[in-house]
Amino acid sequence: MATLLVTSISLAASMPTAASDLVSPATAGFVWTGGYVGLQVGHAWGDSYYGDQYGSFINFDPKGLIGGAYAGYNQQFGNLVIGAEADMNFSGIDRDRAAQVYDDGSSNDYHYGTGDVKWNGAIRARLGYAADRFLPYIAAGVAFAKYDVAFMHDEGDGAYAHWEGSASMTGWTLGGGIEYAATDNLMVRAEYRYSDYGNEKWNDPDWDSDLDVDLKTHDLRLGVAYKF
């Protein structure tokens, strides 16, 4: 009981100091070196093309909200800041329906498609220029996404042909943004990111068709992080 009491008193005494770390202004000549963890939210819109060997295609073009967490480390050399960062996000990027369009521009409303990005993430290198508490930066790296697609054709008389696939896609990402040290420990950011997740090829055994699906997204994100 005595140990528990002493521990509780020590913890209570440390709380004002911990709270002051979050609200105290950043010191002049803020140093960006250190690790950090944060949360982010944003909006993404994409280009996603489904095509087959017969010249028909669907533009899924999914869009929606994303949200997740990120963590990284910065090292400052004069005004130059280099770092590495990883993030993982749950995704609401999807599109429920799109008409099939042919090479001659005609469409067929009896064809339906869905594209649904379940999650995405990236591992990136960052390069920035520190202007005291402001850090404009660029970043590039490897991007990952779990993408589910489906395709359905109304053959009439209540009969449907259906195909669906799921893939963990890997590609690249490039973007930039600006970060601001609101306090010695609290950093906020806004950034734009372009990601190309490559394409996947499947074979539909029912129609004996080779299917090709790709995915690209544009993201606008806001984040807040705690610096150690």
C-alpha positions as CSV (number, residue, x, y, z in Angstrom):
1,M,0.0,0.0,0.0
2,A,2.8,2.4,0.8
3,T,4.5,1.7,-2.5
4,L,1.2,2.3,-4.3
5,L,0.7,5.5,-2.5
6,V,4.2,6.8,-3.3
7,T,3.7,5.8,-7.0
8,S,0.4,7.6,-7.1
9,I,1.8,10.8,-5.6
10,S,4.8,10.7,-8.0
11,L,2.5,10.2,-11.0
12,A,0.2,13.1,-9.9
13,A,3.2,15.4,-9.4
14,S,4.5,14.6,-12.9
15,M,1.2,15.3,-14.7
16,P,1.5,19.1,-14.7
17,T,4.9,18.8,-16.3
18,A,3.6,16.4,-19.0
19,A,0.7,18.7,-19.7
20,S,2.9,21.8,-19.9
21,D,5.0,19.9,-22.6
22,L,1.9,19.9,-24.8
23,V,0.9,23.6,-24.3
24,S,4.2,25.4,-23.9
25,P,5.3,27.3,-27.0
26,A,8.1,25.9,-29.2
27,T,11.4,27.4,-28.3
28,A,13.3,29.7,-30.7
29,G,15.4,27.7,-33.1
30,F,13.2,24.7,-32.9
31,V,15.0,21.4,-33.5
32,W,13.2,18.8,-35.6
33,T,15.4,15.9,-34.7
34,G,13.5,13.1,-33.0
35,G,10.8,10.5,-33.4
36,Y,7.1,11.1,-33.6
37,V,3.7,9.4,-33.8
38,G,0.5,10.9,-35.1
39,L,-3.0,10.5,-36.4
40,Q,-4.3,11.7,-39.8
41,V,-7.6,12.1,-41.8
42,G,-8.2,13.1,-45.3
43,H,-10.1,12.8,-48.6
44,A,-8.9,10.7,-51.6
45,W,-10.2,10.4,-55.2
46,G,-8.9,7.9,-57.6
47,D,-8.6,6.6,-61.1
48,S,-9.2,2.9,-61.5
49,Y,-9.5,1.2,-64.9
50,Y,-11.0,-2.3,-65.6
51,G,-10.4,-3.7,-69.0
52,D,-10.6,-7.0,-70.8
53,Q,-9.3,-8.5,-74.0
54,Y,-12.4,-7.7,-75.9
55,G,-11.9,-3.9,-75.6
56,S,-14.5,-3.1,-73.0
57,F,-13.7,-1.3,-69.8
58,I,-15.1,0.3,-66.7
59,N,-13.8,3.5,-65.0
60,F,-14.4,2.8,-61.3
61,D,-12.9,6.2,-60.2
62,P,-13.4,5.5,-56.5
63,K,-13.4,8.3,-53.9
64,G,-14.0,8.7,-50.1
65,L,-12.5,9.4,-46.7
66,I,-9.4,7.9,-45.2
67,G,-8.1,7.9,-41.6
68,G,-5.2,6.3,-39.8
69,A,-1.9,6.6,-38.0
70,Y,1.7,7.5,-38.9
71,A,5.1,7.3,-37.2
72,G,8.6,8.4,-38.2
73,Y,11.9,9.9,-37.3
74,N,13.6,13.2,-38.4
75,Q,17.3,14.1,-38.3
76,Q,18.2,17.8,-38.8
77,F,21.5,19.0,-40.4
78,G,21.5,22.8,-40.3
79,N,18.3,23.7,-42.1
80,L,18.1,20.4,-43.9
81,V,15.8,17.8,-42.4
82,I,15.8,14.2,-43.6
83,G,13.6,11.4,-42.2
84,A,11.7,8.2,-42.7
85,E,8.0,7.6,-42.1
86,A,5.4,4.8,-42.3
87,D,1.6,5.1,-42.2
88,M,-1.4,2.8,-42.3
89,N,-5.0,3.9,-43.0
90,F,-8.5,2.5,-43.0
91,S,-10.2,3.5,-46.2
92,G,-13.7,4.5,-47.4
93,I,-12.5,4.9,-51.0
94,D,-15.0,3.1,-53.2
95,R,-17.5,3.4,-56.0
96,D,-20.6,1.2,-56.2
97,R,-21.6,1.3,-59.8
98,A,-20.2,2.3,-63.2
99,A,-21.5,1.6,-66.7
100,Q,-19.3,-0.4,-69.0
101,V,-17.9,1.7,-71.9
102,Y,-16.6,0.4,-75.2
103,D,-13.7,1.6,-77.4
104,D,-16.1,3.4,-79.7
105,G,-17.6,5.4,-76.9
106,S,-20.9,3.6,-76.6
107,S,-22.0,2.2,-73.2
108,N,-23.9,-0.7,-71.8
109,D,-26.0,-0.1,-68.7
110,Y,-26.4,-3.9,-68.2
111,H,-22.8,-4.1,-66.9
112,Y,-22.0,-3.1,-63.3
113,G,-18.8,-2.7,-61.4
114,T,-17.6,-2.0,-57.9
115,G,-14.2,-0.9,-56.6
116,D,-13.5,-0.8,-52.9
117,V,-10.1,0.2,-51.4
118,K,-10.1,-1.6,-47.9
119,W,-6.9,-0.1,-46.6
120,N,-3.8,1.7,-47.8
121,G,-0.3,2.6,-46.4
122,A,3.1,3.6,-47.4
123,I,6.8,3.7,-46.3
124,R,8.4,7.0,-47.4
125,A,11.6,9.0,-47.2
126,R,11.2,12.7,-46.4
127,L,13.3,15.7,-47.3
128,G,12.5,19.1,-45.8
129,Y,13.9,22.6,-45.2
130,A,13.4,23.9,-41.6
131,A,12.5,27.5,-41.2
132,D,12.3,27.5,-37.4
133,R,8.9,26.0,-36.6
134,F,7.9,25.5,-40.2
135,L,9.0,22.5,-42.3
136,P,8.0,22.4,-45.9
137,Y,8.9,18.9,-47.3
138,I,8.6,16.4,-50.1
139,A,8.3,12.7,-49.6
140,A,8.4,9.6,-51.8
141,G,8.4,5.8,-51.3
142,V,6.5,2.5,-51.6
143,A,2.7,2.4,-51.4
144,F,0.4,-0.5,-50.6
145,A,-3.4,-1.0,-50.9
146,K,-5.9,-3.8,-50.5
147,Y,-8.3,-3.5,-53.4
148,D,-11.5,-5.4,-54.0
149,V,-13.3,-5.3,-57.4
150,A,-16.4,-7.0,-58.8
151,F,-18.1,-7.1,-62.2
152,M,-21.6,-8.2,-63.0
153,H,-23.4,-8.6,-66.3
154,D,-27.2,-8.7,-66.6
155,E,-27.9,-11.4,-69.2
156,G,-31.6,-11.0,-69.1
157,D,-34.4,-13.2,-67.7
158,G,-33.0,-12.7,-64.2
159,A,-29.7,-14.3,-65.0
160,Y,-26.4,-12.7,-64.0
161,A,-22.8,-13.5,-64.7
162,H,-20.6,-12.4,-61.8
163,W,-16.8,-12.0,-61.3
164,E,-14.9,-10.6,-58.3
165,G,-11.3,-10.4,-57.2
166,S,-9.2,-9.1,-54.4
167,A,-5.5,-8.1,-54.4
168,S,-2.9,-6.5,-52.2
169,M,-1.4,-4.0,-54.7
170,T,2.1,-2.4,-54.5
171,G,3.3,0.7,-56.2
172,W,4.9,4.1,-55.5
173,T,3.9,7.4,-53.9
174,L,5.1,11.0,-54.3
175,G,3.9,14.1,-52.5
176,G,4.7,17.1,-50.3
177,G,3.3,19.3,-47.6
178,I,4.1,21.6,-44.7
179,E,4.5,20.9,-41.0
180,Y,4.3,23.3,-38.1
181,A,5.6,22.8,-34.6
182,A,2.8,24.4,-32.5
183,T,4.7,23.5,-29.3
184,D,7.9,21.7,-28.4
185,N,6.0,18.4,-28.7
186,L,2.9,19.0,-30.8
187,M,3.2,19.1,-34.6
188,V,0.5,19.6,-37.2
189,R,0.6,19.1,-40.9
190,A,-1.2,19.4,-44.3
191,E,-0.1,17.4,-47.3
192,Y,-0.9,16.2,-50.8
193,R,0.0,12.7,-52.0
194,Y,-0.2,10.9,-55.3
195,S,-0.1,7.1,-55.3
196,D,0.2,4.7,-58.1
197,Y,-0.5,1.1,-56.9
198,G,0.2,-0.5,-60.2
199,N,-2.2,-3.1,-61.8
200,E,-3.4,-6.6,-61.3
201,K,-4.3,-9.2,-63.9
202,W,-6.8,-12.0,-63.4
203,N,-8.5,-14.5,-65.6
204,D,-12.3,-14.9,-65.5
205,P,-12.9,-18.6,-66.2
206,D,-16.6,-18.1,-66.8
207,W,-16.0,-15.7,-69.8
208,D,-12.5,-16.9,-70.7
209,S,-11.4,-13.3,-70.4
210,D,-8.1,-11.7,-69.1
211,L,-9.0,-8.9,-66.8
212,D,-6.7,-5.9,-66.0
213,V,-7.4,-3.6,-63.1
214,D,-5.2,-0.6,-62.0
215,L,-5.5,1.9,-59.2
216,K,-4.2,5.5,-58.7
217,T,-5.2,8.0,-56.0
218,H,-4.9,11.6,-55.1
219,D,-5.0,12.4,-51.3
220,L,-5.4,15.5,-49.3
221,R,-4.5,14.9,-45.6
222,L,-4.4,16.7,-42.3
223,G,-2.3,15.3,-39.4
224,V,-1.3,15.9,-35.8
225,A,1.6,14.2,-34.1
226,Y,3.5,14.0,-30.8
227,K,7.2,14.5,-31.0
228,F,9.4,12.7,-28.5
